[in-house]
Amino acid sequence: MSPPLILEKGKTYLVRYKYQTCSWIDTKERWEVGVSKTLDPKDFKKIIERNDIHTIQYVRDDECLFTSDFDGEGYVGFHVTSDPEMGWLTMRDFSIREYTDKDVMVQDVTGNTLVTQDKPTTVNVTVYNSGKSTLEDYTVKIINQETQAVLEEMPGLTLEPKQTELIPVLWTPTEQGKFNITAEVVLEGDAYPLDNKTDKFIEVTVQKPGSPDWISLYSRKDNNGWTVPFFMHFNYNQNQVLYLAKELQNKKNIKLTGIQLVYVGKPGGEDLIDIPVRIGLMNSKLTELATKDFATTGWTEVFEDDINVDQVGPANTIDFMFNKEKEFEYTGDNLMVKFEKLPSNVKANDDNHPSWWFADNRGEKPNRTLCYRSATEGEIDMDAVGTYEFLPFIRFAYKEGGTDGIKTISTLDVPAKLMGSTIYLQKTCDRAELISTSGVVVAQVTNASEMNVGGIANGIYLLHITSEGKETTVRIIIK
């Protein structure tokens, strides 16, 4: 139960909290949030009930509203109703506030963790409108966590009540080194400014100019385990994973030249050596994976060799660099990756299997990982294909083959300006495409110097321009 609160009859309150579950048994927790005039459980009046919460190391922010039906002292409490001895559930970051017009918060900050000095990169800040009014006049900032210096800022997008929005902030690092980057949202008159900052951050390494370019699809480890990308307990294992265009920063027409994975090394047992693996890539229009989508054709094989994963420590990297003739032409669609552990005399045991870094894809998110295990390599038994709720933490090395999604307009010297419902270009261009942050082309013109964007939703877009045989991309905000 909460400490005693003074509640006002007819007034609506917002309860926010973070809960975490942990168990080796993948079952579901059940619990309730309620309000009471006294500490007696018989007076407990349920506000909200949850009955679908995974117990395997799951962390989630949640909230609920209630309108008090009495004046005076009261309590808000949590009542766990799930079966005993199935793990544990904890609550933290608990707050109760009046439900007001202005209340915005930062939920997360993500982005590339390996970037290059003097080259623009995108830091994504996830903001959430907890208030009951539409918000427009707020600013999103990315900050050096150590010095608290503001690295870059930009105006936010329109946020409806209960809406979450990912705000990409373009940042050009000016010095090399390692930096922890966090974020803040600034809203004048915010009723609860304590959550305008986040304790989350990304550890960014800034390389010297001219270093190889990498795309970090995830910014931190959510979990780690054996199953993906290579499950080495089995003689043959194949996992297929779908990565989204927006996770690849909406890049188009680039060459993927390598992959990097991260793992936790195991100190026990004999060294893991000479594990044969194979990796394949495929451009895809799919947005989620069902077992029927397990692909047996259409792959481009980019890597096949033995790998060694015998390092000890919490964050070891292993690089899979493609031969030049196997560099992959990534078109800008979603991307399928096939990870295969090939048959051999060497298999991992519990003491020495590497624990791969995962990104969490649980909850209401569409499935994007398929798993298959067998004693032999050969024809796939489709009935044995299963799904999995985590995605391998991954980086892609790449070379420019066209637009990189983050160049400035100065590359092509074709300034673009939004006036009213029209984007004006300084000169006629061969082609211009307006692309959403999810990678969808929402408007396009050919042999034109302007583009009508009337009717297109407010938001951040990429304007991809082709002119005189050159290409570039500029960020456009439609408000």
Steps between C-alpha positions, in 0.01 A plus 500: 500500500606861446552748782178683596379740231254790516251440219223725371164362396439529124864573418689267260846372591775338292690207654833418335743224589757259362473129566755224452448124500751216511467123476640210301139386448333678207159546656287811554473722807157629610456805718276801568530867585236645729403782737378480858393729785682281752781243518243224535509274188121470516471869401725451193318621183655374175608764244673278245592133460794347312505129419740465206840603639790270407710390796832457322699818576244745371512875578214728405371850569128512568234744616131522583242768580242513774247757619464519875148443636583641843675793670782457748770248579538198275750246367600350165614140512620205293356150546678202343255221411725261303596151612765472774861392447504601132766770527485854632354837408622840622362854469710815484498860376151531645322838473147634542409839359198698396408430138581833332516662158879519465706196590767359266780256572807339340467122479818400318803612300653280229734536205828394347760402758794508258517826300754713317629845585360782281239269345130549587322225689148467639417469870140386552312633803168337594258743667155435646209734571361409845268802508148548373573773243672496162858629525702686238727759660770285653869444424702178496868516600781246494753548777850388598416316822836574663528873425127573456587695186220517242630337182200571277132586528196517278130587530267214582214366292130525580411254774143394566410381853647152569705519181861383480726649233857429394682829438822462293758763595781554249839534674848551354770394752797736494752307711612141543453291812228325700192693609182411686213671319168556677194711422262759642168651394420862591136611528401827662240442769560124526312379808752228581849594371682228696457252213600747227847345525583132479763291676541301179795577275697362209877456518628643174851450366606771255762374253750706305390642161514244221431202725268221379132583541278283721126494564415395858149360488468499879664729750529277805462143618151412626592142583736222397472129432577206272216469251579764236684567275694169520372229736807278530351218709357348182678338208302724263317821590349769279349827621338761274464856626319797347650847551296807404600778261461762773745303717748528212441880511301493174818469297462412135724346236796430725734201505507296818857382552492322835316413821605533864344303788556541874512223759573423865791255515483192722807419716426127548564197285727457204556775245235535233693480175430434135122537507383511135234759426329652194316830459254600228320828427180589315315826433139454615160668495386303806434691821465197730574128489267204540631143483367472143742782403808286571688552172683217324584695182593854401802538726832659408776322691750756629710304751602138563794411722604368840476744790663508843304627800721412798546846653404561865317817602165682478531668159712317243454575132539274202517636145374324187655699215380412150733440208475781246313284251241419769420855609122527517292757311252629758214679324330672794232239570482298819785251530490126572810338650556123509737367767606134464711287733624228265558132588838417653667289766514799735195607704470729798410388849342694786841611627639654185207604279524876432206702630398726212372852559127537431256782433157445658208458259238380750164651579266612224773522234472280187726195495823538302708191586459141376698202635574152364712222656590163358747214529591539132510764227258436218135546413325724756219345704264799505304349790816536712538876435426715805496867599716687751448826687851645483706650218879465478687822584676582173707756311537521121809636329413683180631709211317781330330391182243780484316688769601433859191656657691767694690720254442873500354678201834671433624178337284576197448872542124471446347690793150390596248712688155417629244779454142418586419167339778513238869404508691730264834398342737759360512328163329223307614157621481165325316344792401580859348261755358582842562202732349440845712384795358150446645498146175556305506736198203730566551743209715518189552715191714478185652783294359753744609790721224468759299234684147530640482349852145605583320226689821337624508451878724721713833339579865464411579380149802444278497676163707294257607699194659382174645762265766495232602146589553579869291412802454640847251503787386783725278492806167682470259575785135541401299683769 
